[in-house]
């Protein structure tokens, strides 16, 4: 916008290893709030696999990492440890500290209306122009897929093709409780048949209900820390979709049923005293929001984990004064850009139903389902990368599904 303040975007360009490179690929991290430069430093394999096709751009999106301003604030949650903390208390503390964070950055001249996925998408196009690229490719998962879809909608004429995994469609920012229960049901089926659990978890959902019911009546106490039902439900929701936690889940609930809350104690302490999320992440998700129809569906659906996959959203948007991108932004994307969609069947955050819905708007698309994959990048798995190579070279993709090994941790 003319006359507005400027921001600095940090990025790295990794030159292609190909003697005849194709269009560059900009890798869009998830979150929102993930740092592309940090991923490049800590997990370079996420980027290196693409260098055979063209240059790769690692980006710190506006408000995060080495981009300036970085909207991390100085505030932490400050909830008591020596008694049960209710959902209402958790929410009030989140809202208060988020509002303080927003005020902190507004006092320093930050216009939060600029921290939306549409502005983020325009950053991508402007960066590629500044680097001298007329056309480019995108790759992104989770929020990175949400951002990729916005880049395609706004700048599709410049995009050669796109890799989209862990799909979060335009109206998928807030999760459906019914999808959470489907995910838990799949885990329960696996647990019932898992030889490593020795038949000790024939009904994972029943086990979880018993633990939640016990905590609602009699909170656990570990070294003076009082752990309630909400603590465990919220932590469980946070872990949904991530392999390390999913593999521990039956063991952790068996331990709680026998009275051992050791693992949970450290995480509850962190949950009650955690730093407030980067303001960029809070505003981006709030601005993407949800249609009234989806919000109504979330309110009327029930789940073993309630609506905690979204907590503390959507309430936090009002607390930070986030803009609203409106239902035009949340409408399905329609595009001729070639797109390769990839999703895991154990992804509790972005279920494969998201990918199936989004790809209906893409005239030239293909879906690879990775059975037992969770909320993770699957493009660089050996089972999948051959199909990615075909896609990047414009050849037909025939791979439809792959199966990954999934083993629970043994029961205690």
N, C-alpha and C positions, 0 to 999 in steps of 0.2 A: 504494500500500500504506500503511495507517495507520501513522504513526510514522516513515515513511521521509523522507529528505531531499527537499527540493523542488529543481526546476530551473526555469530561465527560458527560455521559448521566444520567439524574436524573429520578428516577422511584419510584413507590410504589407498593408493593405486598400486596393485600388484600386477606387474607386466606378464603377459601371456608367455607360455613356453612354446607356443605353436609358431611355425614359420609363416603360417597363413591364417592369422587369427580372425575369428568372426567378431560380431558386435560384443562390446564389453557386458559384463554382468554386475549389477549392483546387488549386494546381499543385504537384505533388510531384516534386522534382528527383531525379535519378539519382545514381549513384555506387556504393554509398552514400557520402555526404559532400559532395554538391553543395549549394551555398548558393542558396536561392531569392531571397534579397535581393540577392546579387551578380548573379544572372541578371537580375533586375528592373533593376538599375542599368546593366548592360553590354549586355543584349540585351532591351530592353523589348518588342520586337515579339513575343517568345514569349508575352507576357501580354496585350498591347494588343488582339490580335485577338479575345479572348474578352469584351471589355467590352460588346459589343453584346448579349450574352446575360444578363449579370448582374455582380455584384461579383466581383472576382478577389482571391484571397488568395495572397501570396507568403510562404513559410515557410522558416525555417532550422530543420531538424529537430534533435532533441535531440543535443547533443554537437558541433555544427558552427556555423560562421559567428558570428553575433552572439548565438546562444543560449548560455546559461551553465549548466554549465561547457562550454567548448570544449575537446575532448579532443585537441587537437594537442599533441604532446610535443616535448621539446628535443633529440631524438636524430636522428642521421644514420647511414646506412651508411658504413662505413669499410673499403673493400676496396682492395687494392693495384692500382696502375695499370701497373706495370712488368713484369707477368708475366700469363700466362693464369690466369683465375679459374674454377674448376670450378663445376658446378651445386651440388655438395655444399657448397662454400665459400659460395656465394651464399645457399643455404638456411640454413646455420648462422648467417650474419650477420643475415639477416632475422629468424630466430627469436629470437636473442639480443637484438636491439634492440627487437623487439616486446614481449618479456618485460620489458625495462627500462621501456618506455613504460607497460605495464600496472601495474608496481610503482609507478612515479612517480605515477599517478593514484589508485591504491588508497591510497597514503600520504596523499593529500589528501582521503580520505573518499569516493571515488567507488565506487559499487556497480555493477560491470559487468554484473550480472544484469539491470539495467534497460535495457540497450542492445540491444534486440531489435526486430525488425520488428513484433511484436505490440504492444509498448509504444509504438512509433512510430505505429502505426495508431490506438491509443487517444488519443494526443496530438492527432491530427487531429480526431477526434470531439469531444474536450473543448474544443479551440480553437473549433470552430464553435459549440458550445453557449455558450461564453463571449461570443462575438460576437453571439449572439441568433438564430442560424439553426437552424431545426428540420430542414430538409432542405438538402442541398448536392450538388454535383457534384465529381468528381475528374478530374484529367488527370495522367498520368505515363508516362514512358518509361524503359526500362532498369530500374535499381533502383526508380525511381518507379512503374513498372508492377507490380513485385513488391510494393511497399508498397500500391498501389491495390487489388490483389487481397486483401491482408490487411484493408484498411479495409472492402471489400465483404463479406468473410466475417464480420467482427466487428460491422459497423454497417450492413449492407445495407439495413435497413428505413428508414434516413434518406437513402439516396443516390438521387437522381433519375435520374442516368445517369453513365456514365464513358467517357472517352477513354483508350485504352490502346495505347501504341505501343512498338516495340522491346521485344517482350514477353518478360519473364522470369517464368515460371510459378513456383509454389511449390517445385518440385523442379528448377529450372533454374539455380540460383546457380552451380553448378560446371559448366563447359562440357564437351561431349563432343568428344573428338579427331576422331571421324568427321565431326562438323559442321564442324570446322576444315578438314578435307580437302575436303569438298564445296564450301566457300567458295573455297578455293584453286583447285579445279577450274574453277569459274565464271570466276574471274579469268584463268585460263590460256586458256580458250576466247575470252574477250574480247581478250586480248593477241595471240593467234594471228591474229585477224582485224582488228586495229586498224591502219588506214592510217597513223596517226601514228607507229607503231613500224617501219614500212617492212619488215615481214616478218622483223625481227631477233629476234623472240621467238616462234618457232613452238612452243616447248615451255617455258613458264615454270617448270613444276615440275622439269623436267630441269635448267634453269639454276640453280634454287635448290639442288638436290641437289649439283650440281658445286661451287658455292660453299661449301656446308656441308662437303662432303668435303675440299676444299682446306684449309679452316680447321682441320679436325680434325687434319690432318697438318702444316700449316705456318701457324701464327698470323700475322696481319698486324701490322705495327708502324708507327705513325704518331706522329711526334714523341715517341718514348719510350713511348707507350701501346701495350700489347700486346692485340690483339683476337682472341678465340677464337670457336669455333663457338657456344658457349652464349650469348655476348653478342649475336650477330646473331640467333639464333633467338628469344631472349627479347624483343629489341626488335621483331622482326617480329610476334611474337604480340601485343605491346602495341598495335601499329598496326592490327591486323586489324579491319575494319569501319568505319574512318574514312576518308572520301573523300580528304583531302589525302595521306595515306600510301599508300592504294591506287593513286592516280594516279601516284605516284612509283615504286612497287614495281619494275616491270620495269627502269626506268632505273637504279635503285640497285643491282640485282643485276648488270646488265650492267657497271656501273662497277666493282663488286667483282671480277668475272671478269677485267677488264682490269688489276686491281691498284690501283684507286682506292678507298680506304676513308675519304676525307675526311669525308663526311657522317656516317658511323657513328662516327667518333672522338669528336666532341663529345657524342653521345648516350650512348656507352659510359661516358665520364667521368661524366656525370650519373647514369647508372644505378648506378654503383658508389659514388657519394657522395650519393645522394638522401636527403632527409628521410624518416623513417619515416612511413607513412601515419597520418592521424588515427585514433586508437584506436576511435572510433565505427565507422568503416568496417570495420576489422578484426573487431570483435566482431559487428557486424550480419551480415556475410556468414558468419562462422563459426557463428553461432547458427542462421541459416537452413539452412546445411549441405546435406546430401544424404542420400537414402535409401541403405541398404546396397546395394540393387540398382544404383543409379546409380553409386555409388563403385566397385563391382565392374566395371561396364561401362567406366568411365573407365580403370581399371587394365588391362583386357584389350585395349582399342582402341589402335591405333597411328596415328600422324600424322606428317607431314613436320616439324611443329613440336612433336612429342612431346605432353606434356600442359601446355605452357607457357601456354596460355590461362588456366590456373588458378593458376599459380605466384605466390606461395608457399603458396597454399591446397592442400589442407585442413590441412596441418601446423601452420599458424600459430594455429589455434583452440586447440590444447592449450597453446601457448606463452603465450597471453594469458589462459588460463583462462576461455574464453568459455562461456556457457550453451549448451544444446542445446534448440531448440524442439520437436524430436521429429517423428516421421513424421505425426502428426496435422496439424501445420502444413504439411507437404509434400504432403498429399493434394490432389487436384484440388478447385477451388472450384466449387460449384454455386450458381447465383444466377439470379433473375429480373430483376436490374438491367439495364436496356438498356445495351449496351456496344458501342462502335465500336472495333474493333481495326485497327491500321495497322502495316505492317512492310515493310522494304526487302529486296529479294532479294540485295543485296550486304552484308547485315548479318552480319559475322563474329562478333559477340558474342551477339546474340540472333536466331538464324535464324527464318525464317517458320514452321518446323515447331513452334516454341514456341507461336506464336499459334494455329496450327491445332489444337493439342492443348488449349490452355487454353479456347478458345471452345466446345469441346464441352460444357462445363459451364454455358454461358450460354444460357438459353432464348430470349433476345431479343438477338441479336448479329449483327454484320456485319463482314466483313474487307475492307480495301482493301490490295492489294499494290502497292507502288511499285517497279517494275522499275528496277534500277541505283541505288536509294537504299541508303545504308549505315546505320550506327548513328546515327541522327539523328532529330530531330523532323520529321515530314512534314505535320503538321496545318495549318500556316500556308502551305504551298505553294499558289500559285494554282490548280494542277490539282486540289487536294484540298479546299480550304477550302469550296467550295460544298457538298460532301457533308457536311462538318462542320456547316455552317450548317443543313442539312436535319435532321441528327441532333439538334442542340441544340434545334431547334424541334419535335421529335417527329414529323417527316415521314419517310417511307420514304427510305432511302438506296439508290441504284441503282448508284453508281460501284463497280466491282469492282477495277479496276487502272489504273495510270497508268505512263507510261514517262518516265524522266528521262534527259537526255543524260549520257553518261559518256565522258570522253576522257582517255587516259593522257598523261603528259608525254612529249614526244619523246625518243627514244633518244639517248644522247650520241654 
